[in-house]
């Protein structure tokens, strides 16, 4: 089976507003700049994997408008097959409005647009793509019924399934049972389990609850604190890499793409987690979603230098 990664998910156009601080309800402040960049979790994760050397296919839906046509050309230029990048004549391209403060923290409001129309029928049209897939990735910026069907089709094809449960929402037992690797951040992990994390020692308890809910492996990303991994056999903690943070927007997507890439190459889990952690860290050092996604040499250099220190 080839090391092919299939990504099912969203594509958005990101409008990034640099703000001096996050403002209060009813308050108006000035933006220091406005930048327009291609984003969306599905496309971000696909390009992240692609830039790390994987063979990648993306299933997504864009509007048949200026943004959508431009985005489709861009994705094609990045080496993604346009046959599974659909244009919707009824719904405009999805948009994300991102506020970015001087510390690199962000607040995001998403207008789903054409992402809300990515359907089970689209998946059926793409069914041949699942047969050659080793790792399947999806997220929650598209309809939940499409996510569920994608996970089913991937499992039926023998693929390893990765779910990034973002934006946070309740998940059925069916979805969790179809998930080989669940990759929430700490807020999403708490929302899914109903358990609060008051200290790092609570991580095993939260991860254990997710395993009990049907997931096979849990990777909780912790931002500047690194990550926590747990399955039924082992627990692994990985500290964060020290980098100068500019923008955290696509760090989770870079992490997902690298995680999928490492798993597709059948690397040991500790090596995969270190590789993914490095990719996520590097993504915080540049502005924007896709422009910040690292290449393989950059990730390998960061990991190598880490072990030298």
N, C-alpha and C positions, 0 to 999 in steps of 0.2 A: 504493500500500500504506500503510495507516495506521501511525502510530508506536506499534504495540502491542508490549509486552514480555510474554513468557510465561515464567513461572518454574516450574520443576519441582524440588521439594525438600521438606525436612523442616520440621516444626513441633514445637517443644518447649516445655514449661513450665520456666522457669529458676528454680532455687532458689539465691539468691546469699547466700553467707556472707562477711561482712566479717571478715577475720582480721588479727591484728597482724603476722603473718609466715607464710610457708609452713613447715609443721612437718615433722619427720623421721619415717620409718617407726616405728611403735610408740609415737609420742608423741601425747598428747592435749592440745589447747589449746582455749581458749574462743573462741567466735565473738562478735564485738561486736554483730552484728545479723543478721537473716534477712529477705530480701526475696523475694517471689514475683512473677515477671514473665514475660510471654509472650516466647518467642524461637524458636530454630531457624533455621538458615541460609536455608532456602527462604522462610519467612515473613518473616524479617528483610529479605532482599533484595527481596522483592516490595513490602513496605511502604516500604522506602527509595526504590525507583523511583516508587511511587505518590505519596509526599510531595514528590518532586521534579517532579511534574507529568505523569508518563507515564500512558498507559492500560495497565493491568496485569491479567494473569490469573495466578492461582496454582493449580497442581495439587499437592495435598498430602493426607495422610491422618492423621486424629486418632482417638483412642479414643472409643468411645461411652460416656464416663464424664463425671464432673463437669468435669474439666479440659478435655476435648475439646469438650463442648457449650458451655462458657463461651468457649473460644478461637474456636470457629466463629462464635458471635454477634459477638465482637469483630472478627474479620476481615471479616465482612459489614458491620459498622458502618463499617469503614475503607474500604468501597467495593469489596471483592473479591467476585466471584461465588461464592456458596455451592455451586453445582452441581458445581464441580470440587474442592470441599473435602470429602472423603469421611470418613464416620464408620465406624470398625471395631468390630464387636461382639465380636470375639475377643481383641483385643490392646489394652492400655491406651495412653493418650497418652504419647508420648516425653517424657523428663525430662532436664534437664541440671543438674548440681550444680557450682556455680561458687564457687571460693575467690578472694577479691579482697583483695590486700594494700594497704597505705597508699600505695604508689607507683602504684596503678592496674593493676598486672600481675595476670594471672589464671591459674588452673589449672582445667581443666574435665574432668569425667567425664560421659559421656553414656550414658543408657539408651535405646536406640533405640525400643522400644515399637512403636507403630503405624507409625512411619516405615519399619520393616523389612518392612511389608506393602504398601507402595506398589508397585503391580505394573504389568506390561506391559498387562494387561487394563484397568487404570485409564486408561492412556494411550490405548488403542484407543477407550474410551468418550469420551475428550476429543479425538479426532482432528480434529473440525471447528475446534477452537481454533487448531490449528497453521497453518491456511490463511491466517489474517489476521495472522500474527506476523512482525514485522520483526527482533526480537532475542530469542533464547532463552537462558535462564540455567539452569544446574544445578550441583550440588555432589555431595559423596560421603557424605552422611548418610542416603542411601537405597540400596536394592540396586543393585549395579553393572550388572545386566542392564537395570534400568529406566532408569538413566542412559544406557546405550548406545542403547537403543531411542528414548529422547527425543531424543538427538542426531541419530539417523538420520532421525526424523520431521521434525525441524526443518530439516535440510539438504535433505530431499526437498521441503519447502515453500518453500525459497529463503531461509530465515531465516539471520541471522548468529548463530553459536553461541559462547557464553561458558561456560567451565568453570572453576569454583573448586575445585581439587583438595584439598579439606579435608573431613574429616580425611585425612591423608596415607596413600596406599596405592599399590602398583604399578599402572600403567595400561597397557592393551594398545595396540598400534600402531593398532588399529581406532579406539579412542576418541580417541587423539591426532590421527589423520588427519581426524576429524570435527569437530575443535575449531578455530574461527577465532581465538579469543582465550583463551589459557590464563593464569589469574591466580593463581599460587602466591605464598606468602610465601617468604622466603629459605630457611627450613628445608624447606619442601615442595619447592622447586626443587632443593635439594641431594639430597633423598631420591629424587626422580624421575630425576635424572641420574647419581647416584652420585659427583658431583663435590663437593669441599669448597670453601667460600668462605672463604678466609683473609683476604682484603682486597677492597675494592670493585672493584679492577681485575679480579677473577675473574668479575664479573657478565656481561660480554659472552661469555665462554667458556661459562658455564652456560646462558645464553639461547640461544646458538648450538647447543648440544647439543639443547635442547628443540625448536628449529626443525628440526634434522636428524631428530628422532624423529617429525616429521610435523605439528607445530603450525604455524599460519600467522603468529600474532602472540603475543608473550610479554610479559606485564606482571608483573614481580616487585615485590611490595610490600615495603618495607623499614622499616616503622614510623617511628621518629623520623628515619630517613635518607632518607625519601621513596620514590621508585620508580625502576625502570629498565625501559624499553620497548625491544623489539627486534623487527624483522621482517627480511625479506631486503633491504630497501631503506634502512632508517634505524635509528639508535639515539637514544633520548631519555632524559635523566635529569631528574627533577623533584625539587626539594628539598621537604622537609616544611614544612608551615605550623607556626608557633610558637603553641601553645595550652597551657593548663593542663590536664594530664591527670588525670582522675578515675577512669576505667574504660575499658580498651581492648577490652571484650568484643565489641562489634558494629562495630568500626572497619572490619574487612575487608568486612563485609556492606554497610555504608554505601558503601564504595568500589565494590563490585560493582554496587549499584543505580544509583549515579551514572554509572559507566562505561557501563552498559547504556542509561541515559537519554540520555547524550551521543551514543552511537553510533546510537541510534534516531532522533535528530534530525539525523544526518548532519553533525555538527560536525567541524572539522579535528581530527586526532588529538592535537595538542599542547593544544588547548583542552579536549578531552575528558579528557585525563589530569590537567590542572590542576583541572578541575571535580571529578573523582573524588577527587583527593588532598585537596581542601578538605572534601569530604563526610566522608571517613574521619577527618580531623583533628577536625572538629566532633563526631563521634560519641564521641570520647574525653573530651569535656568534661562528660558527664553519666553518671549511674549507670544501669546496666541496658542491655539490648539494644534493644528497640523504643522505649522512652522517650528514648533518646539519638539516634535517627535524625533528621537535620536536614531542614528544609524548604528549598525552592529559594531563597527570599529570603535565608536565612541563609548558604547556600553562596555565592551571588553576591556578597553583601556582603563575606565573607571574602576572596574572590578579588580584588574591587575594591580593598579596603584593602591587600592584599598588594602590588599594583602601585603604590599611592600611596607606600609606604614606600621 
